[in-house]
Amino acid sequence: MRVDYVELAARIASLTEGEDDEVALMATLACEIHHSDERFDWTGFYRVTAPDLLKIGPYQGGHGCLVIPFSRGVCGAAARTGEVQLVPDVEAFPGHIACAASTRSELVIPVFGADRRLIGVLDIDSDTPNAFSQHDAEPLQDILHRVFGGV
């Protein structure tokens, strides 16, 4: 089953309408995104909780890393640069943090709130190599912008 991003966006818009609590929004998105596609083995958010520091937020899947500095891993790179990280082979990513040994590819998208303030990153892991593409990144960025852009 591959995700239908138009349908996912509509479902998320309906579920999150009127909500402005960032953690509640993250929990809802993590659940909806995770269950929308069989490629998504771990789906969740790491929140900015201190300067240059991410801590685990709402997620679906096995255990994740509790703390990730901006200086390490794929999530740290997304937070540090403010750019999407599309990693077809995590073994080839310098400084990759192996929170789960089964992860083979990763998509990490920075999440911005009001005034382009970085509030965290959306991290999606797959046990399949090269599982993600721009066809995943772009609609997910759009969903994140619609949900958190006005928070």
N, C-alpha and C positions, 0 to 999 in steps of 0.2 A: 504494500500500500504506500503510495507516494502522496505527500501532502498536497491538498488543493488550497493554495494560499489565498485565493479570493474567498473561499468558504471559511477558512480559518480566521481571516481578518474580520469578516462579518460576525462570526461567533464571538471573537474576542471583544469587538466593539460593543456587542449586546451585553456581554457579561460584565464589562468594566464601566459602562456608562454611569457617569456621576460619581465614580470613586476617585479619590485623590490620594489615598494612602499608598505610598510607594511599595511597602512590603506586601500589602494585600494585592496590589496589581502584579507584582513579581510572582507571587504564589499562583495566581490565576493563569498568568502567561506560561509559567513553567509547566503546569499541568496540561494546558491545552496544546502547547507546542509539542511537548513530549509524546503525547498520545496521538498526534496527528500523522506520524510517519515511523515506520518500523526501523529506519536507519538511525533514529535518535535513541541511543543507549543511555545517555545521561544528559539531562537538560536542566539548566539552572542559572541562577544569578550569583555573582560575587559582587558585594556592595562595597563602595568606598566608605570606610569607617574612620580613617585617619589619613593624614597626608601620605601619599604613595603606598597605601595599604588597602588590600581587598580582603574581606571576610565573607565566608560562605553565607548565602542567603537562601531563599526558597528554591528547592530543586526537586527533581524526580529522578529516580535511579538509585544506584548504590552510593556508598559514602563518597564524599568529595573531600578535597583538601580544605582545611579549616581557614588557613591564612595564606595569602599569596601577595608578596610584595610586588610593586610595579616593575621592579628590576628583574623578575624571574618569570619564565614560562610564557605560554601563549596568551593567557589572560592578562598577565602583567604587561605584555607588549601591546595589547589592545588598549589597556588603560593608559599606558605611558604615551602612546602615539595618537590615541583618539581615532585609530583606523581599524577597519575590519581585518581580522586575521583568518585567512582561509588556508588551512594546513592539510594537504593531501596525505602526508606521512609524518606523524608526530616524531618518529625516530630521527628524522632529518632536521627537525627544528632545534636550533641551538638553545640550550637551557630549558628544554621541555621538562615540565614537572609531571611525573607519572603518578597521578592520583589514583588511577586504575590501570593495572597492567594490560588489560584487554583493549584499551583505546588505541585506535590506529589512525584516525583522522579527526580533525577538530575545526569548528567554526566558532569564532568569538567576535561578538559585535559590541562596541561601546554603547552604553545607554546614557543619554543625556536628558536632564530635566530642564526646568526653566532656566533661561539665560545661558543655555549651552553648558550648564554645570554637569560634569561627569558624576553620575550617581552609582555607576557600576558597569558590569559587563554581562551580557548573555553568553553563556558557554554551552555549546552543543557538541557532545562527543559521539563518535561512532566506532564500533568494533570492526568496521569495514574500511579498508584503505580508500582514499580518494572519494569519500561519500558525498562531499558537498561541492557546490559550485556557486557562481554568481546568481544563478537562478534560485538559490536558497537565500543567499545573503541579502539581495536587494528587497524582496518582499518582506523579509523579517525586519530589516532596517525600517521600512515604511511602517510596519505594525508598531515597532518600538517608538518611533517618532509620534505616531498618532496617539499612543497610550500615555507616554511620559512627557511629550513635548510641552504640554500645558501644565504639568504638575509643578 
